[in-house]
Amino acid sequence: RSVSKALELCGAQTDIISSSDEIKKYNSIVLPGVGSFGPAINIIKSKQLDIAIKEHIKNKKMFLGICLGFQLLFSKSFEDGVYEGLNIIEGTVEKFVPKKNEKLIIPHIGWNKINISQTNKFAQQMYKNIKNQEYVYFVHSYFCKPLNSDVIATTTNYSIDFCSSIAKENVWGCQFHPEKSSDIGLTILKNFVQKCEETNGSN
């Protein structure tokens, strides 16, 4: 609901949906998520939402994944087992592991910087009007590791430099929570809404 409210602040009209048939009616989809990968992907597949999401993306409609919704885009997760994801972005979801003699707090919670890619043209759309190394809000224990680094929109350092967002054509995804990231987060959502209107119309 907080994601929906934030998008409405950015000028979007939103509906909260949960069936594959409903997805077909919309030109733009946001997949938020709080929880663990296995139960989430099992529910998505049991409702055939995976098929509808893939069809939506294949038809060049805009898509945004947030936090767990971002991780679900990847091929495979190692969270409490091994689970196959949507495989829209090739890569894995892996747990933070402290380096030797390092005291690393897991989960990674709080504000951290994003380093915006200067080579990914889609990242420039996603982060329009945002300066490099702004702070956004994270809550996660696992990070995404794309096979192809070209899709990376931002990286963030937490013991390692990890992929904190991706942008590839009509697919955007972020590990952090834009709806909890103050003005910076709202700017990202505004950019998404604007891109939706340019690409598919306002629905």
N, C-alpha and C positions, 0 to 999 in steps of 0.2 A: 504493500500500500504506500510506503514512503517513496518508492521509485515512481509510482503512478502520480503521486502528488507533486513530486519534483518536476516531472515531465509536463504536468499541467501548468506549473509556474513558468515553464519555458514556452508555453503557447500551444502545447499538444492537446488533442482530445484523446482520452485513453479509456480502454475497457480492460478488465481483468478476465482472462479466458483460460480454459483448461481442457479444451477438446480439439482434436485435429481438424474437425469440420469447421470450427470457428476460425482457425488460423487462416484458412483459405480466403476469408472475407477481408483480410487486412493487408495493406501494402507495406506495413512496417511492424516489426515484432521486437520486443525486449524480453530477454530471458534473465530474470534476476535469480538469486539463489542464496540460501543460507542452509547449511547442513553438510552432509557427507555425500561423496560422489556415488557410491554404490546404490543406496536407496533411491537417490534422485534419478539416475539413469534407468533404473528398473521401472520406476513409475512412468517415466517418459516413454519408454518402449512398450509398456503394457497398454498405454493409451494411444499408441501409434503416433505420438507427437513427434518422434524422431523422423518419421517419413514425411510428415507435414512440414517440419522445420527445414529439412533438406530440400524439399520441393520449393519452398518459399525462397530459400537462398539461391537455388538453381535458376529461378525466374528473375534474378537480379533485384529482388526486393530487399530493402534495408533491414539489417538485423544487428542488435546490440546484446551481448552477453555480459552480465555483471557478476563478479565474484565466482560463486559456484557455477553460475550460468556461463561464465567465461571458460572455466575449466572443462565443462561438459562438451565444449566444441572440439576438444582434442581427442586423439586416437585412443589413448589408454591412460588409466589412473592406477596408482599403486597405494591408494588410501584404503587401509584395512582390507587388503586383498588385491586382486587384479581385476579391473573392470574395463570393458570396451566402451569408449565414448562415442560421440557422434561422428568423429573422424572428418570433420569439416576442415580442421587445421591439423596437419600431420605433426605429431609430437606426443609427449608424455606429461603427466602430472605427477610430481615427485615431492617427497617430504624434505623440508629443511633439515640438514644434518650439521651439527656444530663441528667446526674444525678442531683439531687436537688442542686441548687446553683452552678452548674457547667457551665462554659462558654465553650461550645464545638462548634468549627467551623465545619459546615456542608455545603458543602461536605468536606470530608477528602482529602486534596490535598497536595502532596509533598512526600518527602523521609521519609521512616520509616523502622524500623528493622523487620526482619523475624526471628522467632525462629523455627528451624528445628526439626521435630519430630525424636526422637531417637528410636522409636518403629515401625514406619511404614517403612517397607523394600522398598516400592516403592518410598517413599520420599528420601531415600538414593540414588536411581538412578536419581531422578529428580534434586537433589542438590549435585550431585557428584562434587568434587573439589570446593565446596563453603563452607566457614566458617559460623558458626552460628552467628546470629545477624548482618548480612550484611544488607545494606540499598537498598531498591528498591522503585520505584516510583508509587504512588497511585493517582487515581482520582475517587472518588465514594462517594455516600451518603447512600448506602445500603450495608449490609454485609450478607454473607451466613452462615447459621446455620445448619450443617449436623446433621441428627438424630443419625448417628453412628460416634463416634469420631475417630474410627480406620482409617477412610479415610483421616483425617486431615494430611497434609504434613507440613504446617507451621501455626503458629499463629502470630498475630501482635497486639500490644496494642494501642488502640485509645479510651480512656475512659474505654473500656472493652478489654479483650483478645478475638479477633475474628479470625475466620478461614480465613487466607489469601491465602491458596492454598490447593488443595487436590491431592492425587495420589492413584489410585486404579487400579491395573493391567495395562491395556492399556489406561486408562483414566487419563489425567492430567488436572488440571485447576488452574488458579491463578487470584486473584482479582487485583493484580498490573499489570503494563505494562512492560513485560520483554524487549520489543523493545525500551523502553524509560529509561531502568535501567542500562545503561552503560555496563561495562564489566561483572557485575554479571548477568544482564539480558541475555547477549549474551551467557554466560556459560550455563544458563538454556536452552536456545534454542539449543545450541550445544548438550547438553545432550539429548534433545528431538530428534534431527536429528539422533544422534547415536543410540538411542533406536529404532527409526523407521527402520534404516538400519538393525539392529540386528533382529527385529521382522518380518518385512514385505518386506524388500528390500528398494530401494532408491526412489521409486515413491510415 
